[in-house]
Structure formats: C-alpha cells, structure tokens
Amino acid sequence: MASASATATPALASSPTASRQLVATATQHSSGLPSLPLPRQSSSPALHFQGRKPWKLASYWNVVAMATGEAPAEVATELPEIVKTIQEAWDKLEDKYAVTSIAFFTLLTLYGSAGMISAIDRLPLLPGLFELVGIGYTGWFAYRNIVFKPDREALIEKIKSIYSDVIGSS
C-alpha cells in the first residue's frame, strides 16, 4: 500500500487519467473487491468556468448578464411608507432612552414567558387542561359577542373606539 501511494504522487501531478488508472490498480491490489469507477470530468467549458474558482461563480455570471444586455434586478432606493412613518415617530420622541428600555424589557419578558410556556407544555396534564379552557373560552366569546347581530355590532363599535383611542384622531 505504501508503494501505491508513493507512485500515485507523480501520476497525480502529470495527468488525471493516469492517476485514475493508478488509484484503480492500487485499490484492486489492496483488497479483493473491485473498485468503483471514478467519475469522469466534464469537457463542457460552461462547467469549468474558464479556470475560475467555484466561489467566484457569482461574479462570472454577473459579467455574462451584463455582456448580454440583461439588466440586474432593480434595487428599491425608496424606503417603504411604514419605515418613513416609524422614522418620523422616532424623531418626535423626547425620551428615546425610556422607549428603548421599554422595548428591551418587553422582548425580554416575551422570551421569558415563551420559556415558561414551553416548561408548562412539558408537564403531562396541564397542556390538555389549558386546551380545554381555551376551547371553552372561545365558544363562550363567540356565543356572547359574535353569534347575534346586536352583540356583533357592539363588539365592532368597541374595537373601533379602542383603535381610535390608541391611534388618536388627526
């Protein structure tokens, strides 16, 4: 086996065909099993990328696209309206430190409550009990607020009033 690897080094440097034959004969002599054929190298110039490295493939295709006249995808230079609204609201704030702190602690609370819920979910009886409570409350809420038309209209008015209180009237 050592002689096969010693003779494989010059063959690898000289040509791929010779190295395949040498590796195949070394494999057949080292074990009684026949070796699998080695994959052929493609002779297609498109797959060789004219000597470029595979990680430089993106720049190769970009040049080809520009040479054929295809324009690259347009990048939106304008910010969406929601981002502009958020930037304007952020600029109007006087106490940015407090808002940042509240946002941080809100995310921290959400992370902690998600951990607590997953811990409760691992207990054997509680998930089924909570599911039954949720189904029961959903049925009660639907019967009380959605089934009959006057109750449904009252719910819609309540939602609209809460929405106007939160958003404010401009």
Secondary structure by P-SEA (a helix, b strand, c coil): caaaaaaaaaaaaccaaaaaaaaaaaaaaacccccccccccccccccccccccccaaaaaaaaaaaaaccccccccccccaaaaaaaaaaaacccaaaaaaaaaaaaaaaaaaaaaaaaaaacccaaaaaaaaaaaaaaaaaaaccccaaaaaaaaaaaaaaaaaaaccc
